[in-house]
Amino acid sequence: MSNQLKIKLSIANRVYPLTINPSQEEGLRKATKKIEAMIGQFEQNYSVRDKQDVLAMCALQFAAQVEQKSIDKEYVNEEVQDKLKALNELLKSHI
């Protein structure tokens, strides 16, 4: 527990104290900045009355990005496998 770091992150005007591994700090601070920027965009572009609505939209957008990356990765993996199979067949035909 001695190598743990105590930090405070502010999201949507609330402070969240966390105890983390030092290796997590940069990622958490970057994520906090992205969330705050996204909150600002939502508040500018839409008439939002409740911070909870803004936070829900941020969560949805981040989750959608993660899911889309997973889908894209799956598609690329299938494409690579198809190309490898075709290359393997080509090599077999020349041996």
N, C-alpha and C positions, 0 to 999 in steps of 0.2 A: 504494500500500500504506500510505501515511502516514495515510489517513483510515479505516483499519481500527481496530476496537476489540477488545481482548482481554478476554473475560469467562470466568467459571467458573460452570457450572450444576451443581447437585447433584440427581441423580435416583436414587431407590432406593439412597441411601447411597453413591453413587459420584459423583465430581466429574469433570465433562467440561469441559476448557478449549477454548474456541472463539475463533476470530478472525472477526469479522463486520463488516458495515456497521453503523454506528450506528443506521440506520433499522430494523434488524432486532431491536434489543435488547428493546424493549418486548414484541413478539410472542413472542419466545423465552422471556422471563421469565414472561409470562402462561401460555404453554403448559406451562412447567415446573411452575408452581403447580397447574394443572389436573391434570397427570399425578400429582403428589404427592398431591393430594386424592383422586384416583381410586384410587391405590394404597392409601391409608388406608381407603377404603370397601371395597375388595375384601378387605383384610386383616381388617377388622372383621366383614364379612358371611359370609366363607367361610374355612374352615380351609386356608389356603394355606401350604405349607411352603417353597416356592421363589420367590424374587423374580422369576425368569425367567417363571414361570407368571403372576404378577401383571402383569408388563410385557407379556406376550403378550395378556392380556385387555384391558389398556389400549389397546394397538395395535389390537386388533380393534374395540373400542368406538369409537375415534376414526375408524378407516377406515369403519366402518358409518355414522357420522354424516356423513362426507363424501359417501359414496355415496348416502345417503338424501336429502341436500340436492340432489345432482345429479338424482336421480329426481324429486324434488318440483319442481325448477326446470323440468325437461323437461315435466312435466305442466302446470305453469302456462303455459309457453310455448305448448303445444298448445291450451290453453283460450283463451288470448288470441288466437291465430291464428284459431280458430274464430269467436270473437266479432267479430273484425275482418272476416272474410269475410262474416259475416251482416250486419254494418253496411254493408259495401261493396255487397252485393246490395240492401239496403234503399235506399241512396242511388241506385244505378243505376235502380231501379224508379221513383224519384220524379223523375228527370231527363228 
